[in-house]
Structure formats: C-alpha cells, structure tokens
Amino acid sequence: MGLLQGSFRPPETICAVRSLLRHRDSLIRLAAVHTQHIQKALNQMNLPMHHVLSDITGVTGLAILDSLLAGERDPEALAWHCDLRIKASRETIAKALVGDYRPEHLFTLRQSLDSYRHYQRLIGDCDTQVQALLGALESAIDPAVHPLPPPTGSHRKPQGNAPRFDLRAELYRILGIDLTQVAGFNTSTVYSLFSELGVDLAKFPSSKHFASWLGLCPDNRISGGKLLSVQTRHVNHRVAQALRLAAQGLSHSRSVLGAYFRRMRANLGAPKAITATAHKLARILYHLLTTREPYADSHLAQAEAEHRRRIEIRLHAQARALGFQLVPATAQSVS
C-alpha cells in the first residue's frame, strides 16, 4: 500500500560481489583455524618457531615446514631456508628447530598444512571470480586520464590476506574517487563498504539519514516530554562495523581525524569516541560518494584549529582569574 519504505539493497551486480566477499571472509577464518593447528603441532614438538618468525605461514615458515615434513631434521640445514628479510639470525632459528619430532605430531602437522594450502587455493579462485565481476562493472573514471593517486601512509604495504590483484585500482575506477585517502580507510575497508553499499547512496536523502540507518547517531527516546535515553540503537551492520574498526585504527594517526578521535576519547571514553568518529567517517563517506569530489581535510583542519583557539581563550581566562599570564612557548624560548 506504500505505507512502508523498502529497505536498502544494492544492485544485483553489487550483491554478487558482496556474496563472494562474505564467502572469502569465511575461507580466511577457516584457513586461520588450520594455522592454529599448525602452531599447536609445533608446540607439541617443542619447536618455538613463532618466537623467531612473525608468520609461520610466510615464505620462510612454509619452506622450513616443507623441508621438515620431507624428512630433514638437521636444525642448521632447516635454518638455511631463512629468507634474507628475516631479522633473526640463522643461529637463533636453528636453536628454535631443536625439538621432539614425534610421528603423531608430524602427521597432524602435515594434514594441517595441506588443509591450509587447500583454503589458500580456494581464496585464490575466489579472487579470480571477484576480479572478473569487478571488471564487468561500469567505470566512473578513466585511470588513463585521471591516474590513481599515490598511496598514503600505512596503505603502501599490502596486507597478508589482500587479494591477488590490484583491488585499489579497480575500486578507484568503479567509484571514481580514491577512498583510501581518508585516514582510517584501507583497501579492505573500502572493499567492504563498496560490497555492502555499492556506488550510489541516493536512497538516503542526507548524511543524517545514512548515519541513522547505520545506528551511529543518538537515539533520543522521549516519553511524556521527558528525555529518557540518548544511546545509539543496537544495529548489527557490516558497514557500521567497518567504520568502527576504521575509527579505532585512528588512535595513533597523525591526521586531523586522529586528533579528533583522541579528543573524543579524552572527553567521552574509548567506546563513545569510536562511535563518534565512526559517525564522522560515515558523513565523510556519504559526501564523497554523492559528490565524487576528492577527499580534502581542510574543513576538518579548520574545525580543529577553531577548537584549539577556543581552548586557548579559556586557558587565558583561567590564568587571568588566578592572577597569572600565559606566555607562548616560542616567545619564552626566544627571550
């Protein structure tokens, strides 16, 4: 009858990408389970490889495991599989490879390693399918005319579970903007947001409606003209979860958003600061996807400068009330 508004659902092409992304996440979790089984088998054989290798499923770790399962027991020979990028010396790695190689633990190690590699092959097949789906989507920008901006900060190093193709370039071509320029957004975060939202947020009249849909704004509960609660609604949404994780990653960021998160954390505490920063990220995301304008933090920097000016005015007033006068550190050092 037109009395109820339909829930938001992205186009079918985006839903296909979303299904593959969720399936890929489940494959990564299953592969992580078998990584734990590998670690357990090594611990039972008294092989503390995790103390000398940050990733036992990396290049060096897998080479050592393959040689070990092939029958090699000499710690010095196993340590020669060490990659040049490993910080630990070969002598230290050799000491960590002196253990009790019992047959039952070697059997579980072999099965766990085979299972881990099986899921890695499935993840690779999933990446191939995702790349094909993304390649069929319409381009919002021509990378040849408008090249992809260089990565910023921590986005230069790819993550361990990153896809086997240039996902950042594909998302830039489809979205028309590089969302990784926003502090807190990496390629995996942008991929999650794209698969859940698509490229068009016209279904939401404003950024306030978008934030309310995500449950990131206060939910004023009023009864009899009395305000009972202002807590946010309990919304289990993948987009809200991705934005909260991005906000939490700003704790040590030197960006304007990082300064905003630390200020909110000092005033409100960590949980409310994460929600407040996720709300700001949601408004930024809505603005970028609706206007297709490149991200610029000049407005946020201006707001932070205004906040700093208000703090200085308040401090000067408090100092005058106590009979003191504040002197800037630069002027004091010159004198």
Secondary structure, DSSP 8 states (H G I E B T S, - for coil): ---S-------HHHHHHHHHHHHHHHHHHHHHHHHHHHHHHHHHTT--GGGT-S-TTSHHHHHHHHHHHTT---HHHHHTT--TT-SS-HHHHHHTT-----HHHHHHHHHHHHHHHHHHHHHHHHHHHHHHHHHTS--SS-TTTS------GGGGS--TT--SS-HHHHHHHHHSS-GGGSTT--HHHHHHHHHHH-S--TTSSSHHHHHHHHT-SB--EEETTEEEE--B-----HHHHHHHHHHHTTTT--SHHHHHHHHHHHHH-HHHHHHHHHHHHHHHHHHHHHH------HHHHHHHHHHHHHHHHHHHHHHHHTT-----HHHHHH-
